[in-house]
Amino acid sequence: MNKEEQNGRFAFTRTNYILFIIGLVAIALGFILMSGPSSSLTHFEPDIFSFRRIKLAPSISFLGYVFLIFSILYKKKTK
């Protein structure tokens, strides 16, 4: 492949962008799952220690970030 052909190609393919969007959605979902009412000075909210907010949501967000890295590094195998 000569230099002119390389200049016309994009760094990312459609697959990379789709994987990137999936990662962004996973991160957003994790942050949405983390949100909710918090404790105040007058009322204690026990939901802040629920499984959803302590374990599930951060795990989904973390996997979303890993998926973002994967989507950036992904390169289709060529023959």
Biopython code that builds the backbone (N, CA, C, O; Angstrom):
import numpy as np
from Bio.PDB.StructureBuilder import StructureBuilder

atoms = [
    (1, "MET", "N", (0.846, -1.162, 0.000)),
    (1, "MET", "CA", (0.000, 0.000, 0.000)),
    (1, "MET", "C", (0.902, 1.239, 0.000)),
    (1, "MET", "O", (1.773, 1.373, 0.859)),
    (2, "ASN", "N", (0.696, 2.124, -0.944)),
    (2, "ASN", "CA", (1.542, 3.305, -1.021)),
    (2, "ASN", "C", (1.023, 4.415, -0.097)),
    (2, "ASN", "O", (-0.012, 4.274, 0.554)),
    (3, "LYS", "N", (1.775, 5.519, -0.063)),
    (3, "LYS", "CA", (1.457, 6.592, 0.871)),
    (3, "LYS", "C", (0.127, 7.265, 0.560)),
    (3, "LYS", "O", (-0.574, 7.676, 1.484)),
    (4, "GLU", "N", (-0.241, 7.390, -0.705)),
    (4, "GLU", "CA", (-1.508, 8.020, -1.077)),
    (4, "GLU", "C", (-2.703, 7.199, -0.591)),
    (4, "GLU", "O", (-3.694, 7.765, -0.132)),
    (5, "GLU", "N", (-2.618, 5.881, -0.689)),
    (5, "GLU", "CA", (-3.703, 5.024, -0.216)),
    (5, "GLU", "C", (-3.822, 5.069, 1.300)),
    (5, "GLU", "O", (-4.931, 5.007, 1.831)),
    (6, "GLN", "N", (-2.712, 5.175, 2.000)),
    (6, "GLN", "CA", (-2.743, 5.243, 3.453)),
    (6, "GLN", "C", (-3.359, 6.544, 3.944)),
    (6, "GLN", "O", (-4.035, 6.554, 4.973)),
    (7, "ASN", "N", (-3.141, 7.641, 3.228)),
    (7, "ASN", "CA", (-3.701, 8.933, 3.641)),
    (7, "ASN", "C", (-5.216, 8.955, 3.503)),
    (7, "ASN", "O", (-5.878, 9.682, 4.242)),
    (8, "GLY", "N", (-5.788, 8.183, 2.582)),
    (8, "GLY", "CA", (-7.221, 8.162, 2.369)),
    (8, "GLY", "C", (-7.968, 7.284, 3.359)),
    (8, "GLY", "O", (-9.195, 7.354, 3.430)),
    (9, "ARG", "N", (-7.270, 6.465, 4.120)),
    (9, "ARG", "CA", (-7.925, 5.563, 5.079)),
    (9, "ARG", "C", (-8.077, 6.233, 6.425)),
    (9, "ARG", "O", (-7.238, 7.034, 6.838)),
    (10, "PHE", "N", (-9.155, 5.896, 7.103)),
    (10, "PHE", "CA", (-9.387, 6.408, 8.458)),
    (10, "PHE", "C", (-8.679, 5.524, 9.467)),
    (10, "PHE", "O", (-8.409, 4.353, 9.202)),
    (11, "ALA", "N", (-8.381, 6.096, 10.629)),
    (11, "ALA", "CA", (-7.713, 5.334, 11.683)),
    (11, "ALA", "C", (-8.646, 4.277, 12.268)),
    (11, "ALA", "O", (-8.211, 3.181, 12.619)),
    (12, "PHE", "N", (-9.954, 4.620, 12.371)),
    (12, "PHE", "CA", (-10.929, 3.699, 12.935)),
    (12, "PHE", "C", (-11.929, 3.278, 11.873)),
    (12, "PHE", "O", (-12.260, 4.037, 10.962)),
    (13, "THR", "N", (-12.396, 2.056, 12.014)),
    (13, "THR", "CA", (-13.422, 1.549, 11.107)),
    (13, "THR", "C", (-14.792, 1.701, 11.771)),
    (13, "THR", "O", (-14.897, 2.145, 12.914)),
    (14, "ARG", "N", (-15.812, 1.334, 11.050)),
    (14, "ARG", "CA", (-17.170, 1.406, 11.596)),
    (14, "ARG", "C", (-17.304, 0.526, 12.842)),
    (14, "ARG", "O", (-17.994, 0.882, 13.798)),
    (15, "THR", "N", (-16.634, -0.625, 12.812)),
    (15, "THR", "CA", (-16.669, -1.539, 13.957)),
    (15, "THR", "C", (-16.108, -0.867, 15.207)),
    (15, "THR", "O", (-16.662, -1.019, 16.296)),
    (16, "ASN", "N", (-15.008, -0.121, 15.055)),
    (16, "ASN", "CA", (-14.434, 0.585, 16.200)),
    (16, "ASN", "C", (-15.433, 1.576, 16.789)),
    (16, "ASN", "O", (-15.567, 1.670, 18.010)),
    (17, "TYR", "N", (-16.128, 2.308, 15.939)),
    (17, "TYR", "CA", (-17.087, 3.292, 16.433)),
    (17, "TYR", "C", (-18.274, 2.623, 17.126)),
    (17, "TYR", "O", (-18.766, 3.132, 18.132)),
    (18, "ILE", "N", (-18.731, 1.503, 16.605)),
    (18, "ILE", "CA", (-19.835, 0.779, 17.246)),
    (18, "ILE", "C", (-19.408, 0.266, 18.613)),
    (18, "ILE", "O", (-20.157, 0.395, 19.582)),
    (19, "LEU", "N", (-18.218, -0.313, 18.704)),
    (19, "LEU", "CA", (-17.706, -0.794, 19.986)),
    (19, "LEU", "C", (-17.519, 0.361, 20.964)),
    (19, "LEU", "O", (-17.781, 0.212, 22.158)),
    (20, "PHE", "N", (-17.069, 1.507, 20.468)),
    (20, "PHE", "CA", (-16.881, 2.686, 21.306)),
    (20, "PHE", "C", (-18.211, 3.162, 21.876)),
    (20, "PHE", "O", (-18.291, 3.504, 23.056)),
    (21, "ILE", "N", (-19.244, 3.187, 21.059)),
    (21, "ILE", "CA", (-20.567, 3.612, 21.520)),
    (21, "ILE", "C", (-21.115, 2.643, 22.559)),
    (21, "ILE", "O", (-21.733, 3.069, 23.535)),
    (22, "ILE", "N", (-20.898, 1.355, 22.365)),
    (22, "ILE", "CA", (-21.338, 0.361, 23.345)),
    (22, "ILE", "C", (-20.642, 0.604, 24.686)),
    (22, "ILE", "O", (-21.275, 0.521, 25.738)),
    (23, "GLY", "N", (-19.345, 0.903, 24.651)),
    (23, "GLY", "CA", (-18.617, 1.209, 25.883)),
    (23, "GLY", "C", (-19.149, 2.449, 26.573)),
    (23, "GLY", "O", (-19.280, 2.469, 27.797)),
    (24, "LEU", "N", (-19.461, 3.495, 25.795)),
    (24, "LEU", "CA", (-20.021, 4.718, 26.380)),
    (24, "LEU", "C", (-21.378, 4.460, 27.026)),
    (24, "LEU", "O", (-21.678, 4.996, 28.092)),
    (25, "VAL", "N", (-22.193, 3.639, 26.376)),
    (25, "VAL", "CA", (-23.509, 3.308, 26.933)),
    (25, "VAL", "C", (-23.353, 2.530, 28.242)),
    (25, "VAL", "O", (-24.099, 2.761, 29.193)),
    (26, "ALA", "N", (-22.390, 1.612, 28.292)),
    (26, "ALA", "CA", (-22.155, 0.843, 29.517)),
    (26, "ALA", "C", (-21.718, 1.763, 30.655)),
    (26, "ALA", "O", (-22.164, 1.597, 31.791)),
    (27, "ILE", "N", (-20.851, 2.731, 30.359)),
    (27, "ILE", "CA", (-20.409, 3.670, 31.391)),
    (27, "ILE", "C", (-21.586, 4.508, 31.880)),
    (27, "ILE", "O", (-21.764, 4.695, 33.083)),
    (28, "ALA", "N", (-22.380, 5.007, 30.951)),
    (28, "ALA", "CA", (-23.546, 5.813, 31.333)),
    (28, "ALA", "C", (-24.521, 4.991, 32.171)),
    (28, "ALA", "O", (-25.062, 5.492, 33.156)),
    (29, "LEU", "N", (-24.750, 3.736, 31.790)),
    (29, "LEU", "CA", (-25.641, 2.860, 32.551)),
    (29, "LEU", "C", (-25.116, 2.659, 33.972)),
    (29, "LEU", "O", (-25.889, 2.684, 34.930)),
    (30, "GLY", "N", (-23.807, 2.461, 34.109)),
    (30, "GLY", "CA", (-23.222, 2.300, 35.437)),
    (30, "GLY", "C", (-23.429, 3.525, 36.307)),
    (30, "GLY", "O", (-23.752, 3.405, 37.488)),
    (31, "PHE", "N", (-23.242, 4.714, 35.722)),
    (31, "PHE", "CA", (-23.435, 5.937, 36.502)),
    (31, "PHE", "C", (-24.906, 6.160, 36.837)),
    (31, "PHE", "O", (-25.226, 6.669, 37.912)),
    (32, "ILE", "N", (-25.786, 5.791, 35.944)),
    (32, "ILE", "CA", (-27.224, 5.910, 36.229)),
    (32, "ILE", "C", (-27.615, 4.968, 37.364)),
    (32, "ILE", "O", (-28.399, 5.336, 38.238)),
    (33, "LEU", "N", (-27.068, 3.754, 37.349)),
    (33, "LEU", "CA", (-27.365, 2.803, 38.422)),
    (33, "LEU", "C", (-26.808, 3.264, 39.770)),
    (33, "LEU", "O", (-27.359, 2.919, 40.815)),
    (34, "MET", "N", (-25.723, 4.038, 39.755)),
    (34, "MET", "CA", (-25.147, 4.544, 41.003)),
    (34, "MET", "C", (-25.961, 5.680, 41.597)),
    (34, "MET", "O", (-25.883, 5.936, 42.798)),
    (35, "SER", "N", (-26.731, 6.357, 40.781)),
    (35, "SER", "CA", (-27.452, 7.530, 41.276)),
    (35, "SER", "C", (-28.651, 7.127, 42.119)),
    (35, "SER", "O", (-29.103, 5.983, 42.079)),
    (36, "GLY", "N", (-29.139, 8.057, 42.856)),
    (36, "GLY", "CA", (-30.299, 7.826, 43.701)),
    (36, "GLY", "C", (-30.256, 8.726, 44.898)),
    (36, "GLY", "O", (-29.365, 9.569, 45.011)),
    (37, "PRO", "N", (-31.203, 8.566, 45.800)),
    (37, "PRO", "CA", (-31.221, 9.446, 46.969)),
    (37, "PRO", "C", (-30.025, 9.169, 47.879)),
    (37, "PRO", "O", (-29.580, 8.030, 48.020)),
    (38, "SER", "N", (-29.525, 10.223, 48.482)),
    (38, "SER", "CA", (-28.412, 10.063, 49.414)),
    (38, "SER", "C", (-28.876, 10.431, 50.813)),
    (38, "SER", "O", (-29.964, 10.975, 50.999)),
    (39, "SER", "N", (-28.056, 10.136, 51.770)),
    (39, "SER", "CA", (-28.398, 10.439, 53.156)),
    (39, "SER", "C", (-28.304, 11.942, 53.402)),
    (39, "SER", "O", (-27.496, 12.634, 52.783)),
    (40, "SER", "N", (-29.111, 12.419, 54.282)),
    (40, "SER", "CA", (-29.035, 13.818, 54.705)),
    (40, "SER", "C", (-28.809, 13.853, 56.206)),
    (40, "SER", "O", (-28.723, 12.810, 56.855)),
    (41, "LEU", "N", (-28.716, 15.040, 56.747)),
    (41, "LEU", "CA", (-28.478, 15.161, 58.180)),
    (41, "LEU", "C", (-29.674, 14.712, 59.009)),
    (41, "LEU", "O", (-29.515, 14.293, 60.156)),
    (42, "THR", "N", (-30.864, 14.798, 58.436)),
    (42, "THR", "CA", (-32.064, 14.457, 59.202)),
    (42, "THR", "C", (-32.597, 13.055, 58.921)),
    (42, "THR", "O", (-33.390, 12.525, 59.700)),
    (43, "HIS", "N", (-32.172, 12.458, 57.823)),
    (43, "HIS", "CA", (-32.737, 11.168, 57.439)),
    (43, "HIS", "C", (-31.640, 10.276, 56.860)),
    (43, "HIS", "O", (-30.908, 10.695, 55.963)),
    (44, "PHE", "N", (-31.524, 9.052, 57.369)),
    (44, "PHE", "CA", (-30.555, 8.085, 56.848)),
    (44, "PHE", "C", (-31.212, 7.250, 55.766)),
    (44, "PHE", "O", (-32.302, 6.712, 55.961)),
    (45, "GLU", "N", (-30.551, 7.145, 54.634)),
    (45, "GLU", "CA", (-31.061, 6.363, 53.511)),
    (45, "GLU", "C", (-30.225, 5.078, 53.396)),
    (45, "GLU", "O", (-29.086, 5.136, 52.933)),
    (46, "PRO", "N", (-30.766, 3.918, 53.807)),
    (46, "PRO", "CA", (-29.982, 2.678, 53.766)),
    (46, "PRO", "C", (-29.707, 2.175, 52.346)),
    (46, "PRO", "O", (-28.884, 1.281, 52.152)),
    (47, "ASP", "N", (-30.387, 2.741, 51.367)),
    (47, "ASP", "CA", (-30.195, 2.307, 49.979)),
    (47, "ASP", "C", (-28.800, 2.649, 49.447)),
    (47, "ASP", "O", (-28.383, 2.110, 48.422)),
    (48, "ILE", "N", (-28.073, 3.541, 50.135)),
    (48, "ILE", "CA", (-26.742, 3.884, 49.638)),
    (48, "ILE", "C", (-25.771, 2.709, 49.751)),
    (48, "ILE", "O", (-24.722, 2.704, 49.108)),
    (49, "PHE", "N", (-26.116, 1.726, 50.558)),
    (49, "PHE", "CA", (-25.270, 0.543, 50.714)),
    (49, "PHE", "C", (-25.846, -0.680, 50.001)),
    (49, "PHE", "O", (-25.499, -1.809, 50.350)),
    (50, "SER", "N", (-26.706, -0.484, 49.024)),
    (50, "SER", "CA", (-27.320, -1.615, 48.324)),
    (50, "SER", "C", (-26.318, -2.251, 47.347)),
    (50, "SER", "O", (-25.331, -1.631, 46.952)),
    (51, "PHE", "N", (-26.596, -3.473, 46.982)),
    (51, "PHE", "CA", (-25.754, -4.209, 46.029)),
    (51, "PHE", "C", (-25.634, -3.455, 44.708)),
    (51, "PHE", "O", (-24.563, -3.413, 44.103)),
    (52, "ARG", "N", (-26.729, -2.867, 44.272)),
    (52, "ARG", "CA", (-26.749, -2.152, 42.988)),
    (52, "ARG", "C", (-25.775, -0.992, 42.988)),
    (52, "ARG", "O", (-25.066, -0.785, 42.003)),
    (53, "ARG", "N", (-25.725, -0.234, 44.065)),
    (53, "ARG", "CA", (-24.902, 0.972, 44.104)),
    (53, "ARG", "C", (-23.454, 0.710, 44.504)),
    (53, "ARG", "O", (-22.569, 1.496, 44.164)),
    (54, "ILE", "N", (-23.205, -0.373, 45.215)),
    (54, "ILE", "CA", (-21.855, -0.641, 45.709)),
    (54, "ILE", "C", (-21.084, -1.600, 44.803)),
    (54, "ILE", "O", (-19.879, -1.425, 44.622)),
    (55, "LYS", "N", (-21.730, -2.587, 44.241)),
    (55, "LYS", "CA", (-21.029, -3.614, 43.460)),
    (55, "LYS", "C", (-21.382, -3.596, 41.973)),
    (55, "LYS", "O", (-20.488, -3.580, 41.127)),
    (56, "LEU", "N", (-22.660, -3.599, 41.653)),
    (56, "LEU", "CA", (-23.097, -3.747, 40.263)),
    (56, "LEU", "C", (-22.732, -2.537, 39.402)),
    (56, "LEU", "O", (-22.118, -2.694, 38.347)),
    (57, "ALA", "N", (-23.096, -1.354, 39.833)),
    (57, "ALA", "CA", (-22.880, -0.153, 39.030)),
    (57, "ALA", "C", (-21.389, 0.135, 38.778)),
    (57, "ALA", "O", (-21.018, 0.412, 37.637)),
    (58, "PRO", "N", (-20.527, 0.079, 39.800)),
    (58, "PRO", "CA", (-19.105, 0.298, 39.509)),
    (58, "PRO", "C", (-18.511, -0.779, 38.600)),
    (58, "PRO", "O", (-17.623, -0.490, 37.798)),
    (59, "SER", "N", (-18.992, -2.007, 38.719)),
    (59, "SER", "CA", (-18.489, -3.077, 37.847)),
    (59, "SER", "C", (-18.872, -2.825, 36.402)),
    (59, "SER", "O", (-18.058, -3.024, 35.501)),
    (60, "ILE", "N", (-20.104, -2.388, 36.169)),
    (60, "ILE", "CA", (-20.545, -2.094, 34.806)),
    (60, "ILE", "C", (-19.757, -0.920, 34.238)),
    (60, "ILE", "O", (-19.361, -0.946, 33.073)),
    (61, "SER", "N", (-19.525, 0.109, 35.050)),
    (61, "SER", "CA", (-18.745, 1.256, 34.590)),
    (61, "SER", "C", (-17.308, 0.842, 34.264)),
    (61, "SER", "O", (-16.758, 1.250, 33.241)),
    (62, "PHE", "N", (-16.714, 0.042, 35.124)),
    (62, "PHE", "CA", (-15.344, -0.415, 34.877)),
    (62, "PHE", "C", (-15.258, -1.220, 33.586)),
    (62, "PHE", "O", (-14.345, -1.013, 32.787)),
    (63, "LEU", "N", (-16.198, -2.133, 33.377)),
    (63, "LEU", "CA", (-16.201, -2.913, 32.140)),
    (63, "LEU", "C", (-16.416, -2.017, 30.923)),
    (63, "LEU", "O", (-15.881, -2.290, 29.849)),
    (64, "GLY", "N", (-17.192, -0.955, 31.086)),
    (64, "GLY", "CA", (-17.369, 0.005, 30.000)),
    (64, "GLY", "C", (-16.058, 0.677, 29.628)),
    (64, "GLY", "O", (-15.757, 0.845, 28.446)),
    (65, "TYR", "N", (-15.273, 1.063, 30.637)),
    (65, "TYR", "CA", (-13.970, 1.670, 30.365)),
    (65, "TYR", "C", (-13.019, 0.678, 29.696)),
    (65, "TYR", "O", (-12.280, 1.045, 28.782)),
    (66, "VAL", "N", (-13.036, -0.563, 30.144)),
    (66, "VAL", "CA", (-12.210, -1.594, 29.503)),
    (66, "VAL", "C", (-12.644, -1.783, 28.053)),
    (66, "VAL", "O", (-11.809, -1.950, 27.164)),
    (67, "PHE", "N", (-13.941, -1.754, 27.825)),
    (67, "PHE", "CA", (-14.477, -1.900, 26.473)),
    (67, "PHE", "C", (-14.069, -0.721, 25.597)),
    (67, "PHE", "O", (-13.817, -0.904, 24.406)),
    (68, "LEU", "N", (-13.998, 0.484, 26.160)),
    (68, "LEU", "CA", (-13.528, 1.642, 25.401)),
    (68, "LEU", "C", (-12.087, 1.451, 24.948)),
    (68, "LEU", "O", (-11.752, 1.726, 23.796)),
    (69, "ILE", "N", (-11.246, 0.984, 25.845)),
    (69, "ILE", "CA", (-9.848, 0.738, 25.490)),
    (69, "ILE", "C", (-9.765, -0.320, 24.397)),
    (69, "ILE", "O", (-9.008, -0.176, 23.436)),
    (70, "PHE", "N", (-10.547, -1.380, 24.551)),
    (70, "PHE", "CA", (-10.565, -2.429, 23.539)),
    (70, "PHE", "C", (-11.021, -1.881, 22.187)),
    (70, "PHE", "O", (-10.463, -2.244, 21.152)),
    (71, "SER", "N", (-12.032, -1.010, 22.192)),
    (71, "SER", "CA", (-12.549, -0.480, 20.925)),
    (71, "SER", "C", (-11.522, 0.394, 20.229)),
    (71, "SER", "O", (-11.496, 0.448, 18.999)),
    (72, "ILE", "N", (-10.684, 1.072, 20.979)),
    (72, "ILE", "CA", (-9.647, 1.900, 20.379)),
    (72, "ILE", "C", (-8.528, 1.034, 19.810)),
    (72, "ILE", "O", (-7.990, 1.336, 18.744)),
    (73, "LEU", "N", (-8.176, -0.030, 20.507)),
    (73, "LEU", "CA", (-7.059, -0.881, 20.086)),
    (73, "LEU", "C", (-7.453, -1.941, 19.070)),
    (73, "LEU", "O", (-6.580, -2.560, 18.463)),
    (74, "TYR", "N", (-8.740, -2.164, 18.872)),
    (74, "TYR", "CA", (-9.212, -3.217, 17.973)),
    (74, "TYR", "C", (-8.828, -2.910, 16.539)),
    (74, "TYR", "O", (-9.053, -1.806, 16.044)),
    (75, "LYS", "N", (-8.248, -3.895, 15.882)),
    (75, "LYS", "CA", (-7.904, -3.754, 14.476)),
    (75, "LYS", "C", (-8.285, -5.045, 13.766)),
    (75, "LYS", "O", (-7.891, -6.137, 14.175)),
    (76, "LYS", "N", (-9.047, -4.899, 12.710)),
    (76, "LYS", "CA", (-9.503, -6.061, 11.964)),
    (76, "LYS", "C", (-8.307, -6.751, 11.309)),
    (76, "LYS", "O", (-7.424, -6.103, 10.747)),
    (77, "LYS", "N", (-8.304, -8.063, 11.397)),
    (77, "LYS", "CA", (-7.217, -8.832, 10.775)),
    (77, "LYS", "C", (-7.370, -8.800, 9.266)),
    (77, "LYS", "O", (-8.456, -9.037, 8.736)),
    (78, "THR", "N", (-6.289, -8.510, 8.586)),
    (78, "THR", "CA", (-6.305, -8.498, 7.119)),
    (78, "THR", "C", (-5.497, -9.668, 6.608)),
    (78, "THR", "O", (-4.610, -10.190, 7.284)),
    (79, "LYS", "N", (-5.824, -10.055, 5.420)),
    (79, "LYS", "CA", (-5.127, -11.198, 4.820)),
    (79, "LYS", "C", (-3.782, -10.817, 4.297)),
    (79, "LYS", "O", (-3.066, -11.662, 3.761)),
]
sb = StructureBuilder()
sb.init_structure("model")
sb.init_model(0)
sb.init_chain("A")
sb.init_seg("    ")
for serial, (resi, resn, name, xyz) in enumerate(atoms, 1):
    if name == "N":
        sb.init_residue(resn, " ", resi, " ")
    sb.init_atom(name, np.array(xyz, "f"), 0.0, 1.0, " ", f" {name:<3s}", serial, name[0])
structure = sb.get_structure()
